[in-house]
């Protein structure tokens, strides 16, 4: 799986989770990406951002040693860059609102 494939799958998961507060993060990767996604879309999508952050926080409540800094999330290659994450996730969230 390429970095872009991984990113695409994670973006789709972020978009889905952002709309369902009862969701959960399956692993460290998802929890860290949800946290980062919540930060970058907060001003445009406050409700979805809050949901992503809550899901992330639930995961880290039981796995506190797995929380990474935003820079470390990028170094892992899970997300290519922050502006791209913000723009692509915003497109998906706008699309979901218009349905």
Buried (B, 14 or more C-beta within 10 A) or exposed (E): EEEEEBBEEBBEBBBEBBBEEEBEBEEBBBBBBBBBBBBBBBEEBEEBBBBBBBBBBBBBEEEEEBBBEBEEBBEBEBBBEBEBBBEBBBEBBEEBEEE
